[in-house]
Amino acid sequence: MKRLGLAIALLVSSPALPPGSAAPAAVAVAPGPVTLGIDVLLAERPDLLAGKRMGLITNRAAVVPMRAGARSPAGGVTVLDRFLGDPRFLVAAILTPEHGFKADRQGDIASGKHESEIPIHSLYGPTKKPTPDMLKGLDVLVIDLPDVGARFYTYASTMALAMQAAKEAGLPFVVLDRPNPINGVDVEGFRLDPKLSSFVGYYPIPVRHGMTMGEMARMFNEAFGIGCKLTVVPMAGWTRGMWFESTGLPWSNPSPAMLSPTTAALYPGICLFEASNVDCRMGDRPFERVGASWIDGEKLAKALNARELPGVTFHATRLGEKRGVSIVLTDRAAFQSVRTGAVMLEEIQRLHPGKLKLEAKGFDQMAGNDRLRQALASGAPVSVIVESWERDAASFLGARAPYLLYK
């Protein structure tokens, strides 16, 4: 199968950088090959936020290499700590996405106060969009959140709704960019059917989109018509082919089940099981194992290995009453997560007819449309669906090109 990618000749330091994007530092100011948007801002563009009452959309997973300030559990300094430790900046409100400020919760999140007495407004509770009361008295809305590269990871939806709120309130919106941990080259899956827009997929982009939060913000703002006063502060040193381990940055779990860059690589395809009666969070290795009481793990592992999917092997596993397979990456660069998830569903359906149940609305929202679900139900080969989404993803490469910031 052909893997999709694109090399973009736009340098982040180029004089031709589009309006609305701050120029990055010419020389890295943090350890490692990649300098995050926050450190580019502090070194090169402090005037963008200095002295302004800032609403900061973030959580404790938004860490940067250690310099000064309180340590996060992951050993880095949080973006919030970076701002609180610099007298030039005033964080007047903290807004938190799904999983809360500590990035360790499931379910609705309550608002509250930070230990510094700054109010924390939840964007995953009664409202998912900042309200006028949350934005009252602010001069600017800023976001720094670690995305994982899949359309249905909700931090991008939080950003889109916050951009809308900023537009309505007349506030500037600033994105402090950070890497797509599963690289910015590979694109997989259908673009979302706009009729299925929801918080687990807000705009018509593929499952695996290959964009950073800053690049998505530019696309959301222009192609999808938000029209806020947007500034993206790009990273320095990040290139599209980088996986997270190449960045020199500290990993901090952006949500309770996102335990490592390996989890992030598996997530775009294996998360499709979330809308099924097969558990994809078995034990302490979410998205690395799938299973159910009615699955024959030995047969499933044998069938999946016979498909010779690139970059992955399968081993029978069992946890309590649940039997299934563990998923072992052998070549991450060759691995195609969404295709792998679809083929796994196909083989489970074939080996255990009538057992696999899919929740139609939720599955279609994640897959992007109803075509994969209908193919599984009818016994049509998944390969035809994959070929179709490859064409869809290929067309997306051209659509996203004007909004990319890195080559």
C-alpha positions, 0 to 999 in steps of 0.5 A, spaced: 500 500 500 502 506 498 503 511 504 501 518 503 506 524 505 508 531 503 514 535 503 513 542 504 518 547 502 516 552 507 521 554 512 518 557 518 523 562 518 522 564 511 520 572 510 514 569 506 511 566 512 504 568 512 501 573 516 498 571 523 505 567 524 510 569 529 517 568 526 521 563 530 528 563 533 534 563 528 537 559 534 534 554 538 533 556 546 532 550 549 535 543 549 534 538 544 533 539 536 526 542 537 524 549 540 517 549 542 513 555 541 512 557 548 520 558 548 520 561 541 515 566 544 519 568 550 526 569 546 523 572 540 516 575 541 515 576 548 511 583 546 506 579 543 503 577 550 507 581 555 503 585 560 496 582 557 491 579 561 491 572 558 486 566 558 491 560 558 488 554 555 493 548 557 494 542 562 500 539 566 501 535 560 504 541 556 511 541 558 517 544 556 525 542 557 527 544 564 529 551 566 526 554 572 520 553 576 516 547 579 517 540 576 511 537 573 510 529 574 514 528 567 520 532 569 519 538 565 516 545 566 509 546 565 507 552 560 503 555 566 509 555 570 513 558 565 509 564 565 508 564 572 515 564 573 516 570 568 514 577 571 512 580 564 506 575 563 499 575 567 495 569 567 488 571 569 485 565 567 486 557 566 481 554 561 482 546 561 480 541 556 478 534 557 481 530 562 482 536 566 488 541 568 492 535 571 490 531 564 489 525 569 481 524 569 475 521 565 468 524 564 466 531 566 471 536 569 469 541 574 471 548 574 475 550 580 482 554 582 489 553 581 494 553 587 496 560 585 488 562 586 487 563 578 481 561 576 480 554 572 474 554 567 473 547 565 471 546 557 469 539 558 463 539 563 456 543 562 460 547 556 465 545 551 466 552 549 469 558 553 463 563 555 463 570 555 463 570 563 470 566 562 473 571 557 471 577 561 476 582 563 481 578 558 486 581 553 488 575 549 486 567 549 492 563 548 493 555 547 498 550 548 496 543 548 499 537 546 495 533 541 496 526 539 495 526 531 488 523 531 482 527 528 478 524 534 482 526 540 478 532 542 484 537 544 483 540 537 475 541 538 477 545 544 481 549 540 476 550 534 471 552 539 475 557 543 477 560 537 470 561 535 469 564 542 475 569 541 472 571 535 465 573 538 469 576 544 473 580 539 479 577 543 486 575 539 487 568 539 495 565 540 497 558 538 504 556 542 505 550 537 508 543 539 509 537 535 505 532 532 508 526 536 506 521 530 510 525 525 507 530 520 508 526 513 503 520 514 495 521 512 490 516 513 483 515 513 477 518 511 475 526 511 470 527 516 463 527 513 460 534 515 454 531 517 457 527 523 461 533 526 461 533 533 466 534 539 470 527 537 471 530 530 469 537 528 472 539 521 472 535 515 480 532 516 482 525 515 483 520 522 490 521 521 491 528 519 499 530 519 498 537 522 500 540 528 495 544 533 498 551 529 497 548 522 490 546 524 488 552 527 490 556 521 486 551 517 480 552 521 481 559 521 481 560 514 478 554 510 473 553 515 471 560 516 472 561 523 476 568 522 478 570 529 485 574 529 490 568 529 497 568 531 501 562 531 508 562 534 511 556 530 517 551 533 524 552 531 527 545 529 521 541 528 521 537 521 515 533 518 518 527 518 520 527 526 517 522 531 516 524 538 522 521 540 527 525 535 525 532 538 529 531 545 522 534 548 520 530 555 513 526 554 508 527 559 501 523 558 496 528 555 490 523 557 490 517 562 490 512 557 496 516 552 502 513 556 507 513 550 509 515 543 507 508 542 500 509 544 500 515 540 502 511 534 497 505 535 491 510 537 488 512 530 486 505 528 485 502 535 481 507 537 476 505 532 474 499 537 472 504 542 465 504 539 465 496 539 464 491 544 471 489 544 475 492 549 481 496 546 484 498 553 485 491 556 489 492 563 495 497 563 496 497 556 491 501 553 491 501 545 496 495 545 491 490 546 484 488 544 480 483 546 473 480 548 470 473 552 468 471 545 474 472 541 479 466 540 486 469 541 490 464 537 486 464 531 485 471 531 493 472 531 494 467 526 489 470 521 492 477 522 499 475 521 497 472 515 495 478 512 502 481 513 500 488 515 506 492 514 510 494 521 506 490 526 505 483 528 500 480 533 500 475 539 495 472 542 493 474 549 489 473 555 487 478 561 481 475 566 475 472 561 478 477 555 482 473 550 484 477 544 491 479 541 497 484 543 499 489 537 507 489 537 510 495 532 516 492 528 517 498 524 513 504 526 515 508 519 511 502 515 505 502 520 499 504 518 494 505 524 488 506 521 488 500 516 491 496 521 485 497 525 480 496 520 483 489 518 483 487 525 475 489 525 474 485 519 478 479 521 474 479 528 468 479 524 470 473 519 472 469 525 466 470 529 460 472 525 455 475 529 459 477 535 462 484 533 457 489 535 458 497 533 455 503 535 453 506 529 453 513 530 460 513 534 463 509 530 461 513 524 463 519 527 470 516 528 471 513 521 469 519 518 462 516 514 458 510 514 462 506 509 467 502 513 461 500 518 457 498 512 463 494 509 464 490 515 456 489 516 456 486 509 462 482 508 465 487 503 473 487 503 476 492 507 481 493 502 476 497 497 474 502 503 482 503 504 483 504 497 477 509 497 480 513 503 487 513 500 484 517 495 480 522 500 487 523 504 491 524 498 486 530 496 487 532 503 494 533 502 493 539 497 487 542 501 492 542 507 498 545 504 497 552 504 496 552 512 503 548 513 508 551 517 514 546 517 517 542 511 
